Amino acid sequence: MVSHQMEKAFNGTSALETQTAELDQPAALRKIISVSSIAAGVQFGWALQLSLLTPYVQLLGIQHKWASLIWLCGPISGMLVQPIVGYHSDRCTSRFGRRRPFIVAGAGLVTVAVFLIGYAADLGHSMGDQLDKPPRTRAIAIFALGFWILDVANNTLQGPCRAFLADLSAGNAKKTRTANAFFSFFMAVGNVLGYAAGSYRDLYKVVPFTMTESCDLYCANLKTCFFLSITLLVLVTFVSLCYVKEKPWTPEPTDGKASDVPFFGEIFGAFKELKRPMWMLLIVTALNWIAWFPFLLFDTDWMGREVYGGNSDATASATAKKLYNDGVRAGALGLMLNAIVLGFMSLGVEWVGRKMGGAKRLWGVVNFILAICLAMTVLVTKQAENHRRDHGGAKTGPPGNVTAGALTLFAVLGIPQAITFSIPFALASIFSSNSGAGQGLSLGVLNLAIVVPQMVVSVGGGPFDEIFGGGNIPAFVLGAIAAAVSGILALTVLPSPPPDAPAFKTGAMGFH
C-alpha cells in the first residue's frame, strides 16, 4: 500500500472523480459521439504538425540539425499545460460547465496559432525578410510562436474533451469503454484526413489566394491544409457544445485537508513510493518513446531527404526542393496508411492480446517489430542512394519498389503504434490499483516517462545526427536499438498483471 500521505494528497482528485460518477445517469450515446467528434478536428491539426511542419521550418532557413528544437514545445506543454488545465477544469464553477469553457478557449487558441503559422512567411516578408537571403528570421520567429501556441491549444482541447466524455459516462464501465472507442475512432478519422490533405500536391487551388510572392507552392498547400483543419475543428466544436449541455459544478464543503501538496509536488513526490512493477513500466515506456520520437519527428523529412534525394535548405536548387516536397507528400501518404492500420489494430488489441498470451508479451513482440522497421529504413535509404548513383543523380525520385518499401514501413508501424497508445496506460492503471495508488497518480507519473524522452530527443536528435554526417538515419538506428532493449525488458523484467486485475474485468484492455 502507498503511504497515508500519498492517499491524502490525492483525496481531492478522488472526490472529484467520485462526485462526477454520482452526479447523473450516463448520457445518451448520440451525445457521447458528438463530443467524441471533436477529436477529429484536434487530430487533423496534429497530423499536419507531424507531417508538414518539420520540413516547412527548414524551408524557412533553419538547418536540419536544429529543426528538432522546435518540437520541445510538445513535451513541455504535455507535461505542464495538460495537467494544469485538467486540474482547473475539475474545479471550474462556470455557469457554462466545467469542460466547455476550456474546449472553447482551446479552439480559439488554435485559430490564432493557425493564422500565425500559415502567414508566417507573408508577415516576415512584410516586416523585412529578404526572400533570397536565408534564414528568414522574422518568419521563423512568427512560425515558432504559432507552433508553440498550437501545441498548447491542442493540449488545452484534448484533456477537457476526454474529461467531458468521462463526465458523460458517469462512472459506467461500458459507457466509458464506448466513449474511448469513439474518441479513438475520430482520432483515426482526423489522422487520415490530415495526412491525406498533406499528401495532395494541388490542394492550394481550393483557396487560390494562399499563394503569394513570399509563400510558394509548399507554403500555400500548408496554409490551405490548416484552413481546412480549423474549419473542421470549429464546426465540430460548435455543433457538439451547442448540442451537449453541461451542468455547472458546485464544490462540496471540505474539512480543508483534501490536498495540502502542490499538484506537481504530488507527481514528483510519488516517485519515492513507487513499487517495482511501476518502475519497470516507466523504464520500458521511456525506452519505447526514445525509439518512437525520432521517427515521429523526421519521418516525412526522411522521405524527402534520404529516399527522394531532395534538399530543404533555402539555398537549394529548384529541382532539389521539388524532389524534397514530393518526398514529403509521399511521407504524408505513408502516414495516412499508418493511421488506417493503427485504427484497425486499435479495434483488435484486446483480441490479439488474448491470442498472444497477455499484454506484456504483446508489447514485447511489437517492440521488436518497431526495431525491425526502424532498422529497415537503412536498407530503403541505401537502395534509394544506389539508384541515384547508378542513374546520374536521378532527378525524378526513387523507383517504385523503393517508394513501395518505404510506404510499407509506414503502414506496418501502425501495429506497434496502436499498442504504444493503449497497453502502457492500461498497465499503469492496473499496477496503481494493485498498489493502492490513484489513477491520477499513475497517469501523471507515466506521462513523465513519455515527455522526458521526447525532450531529450528534441534537444539532442539533430546534433546527434550531425555527428554521424547528418541526415536522419543515425537517430533511427538509435531508436531501433532502444526499441529492441524495450522489447527485451518487456518480456523479461516487466511483471505480468494478475488475471483478476480490475481493468481486465471491465474490459479496458481486458485480456490476460
Disulfide bonds with the S-S distance in Angstrom:
Cys215-Cys219 1.99
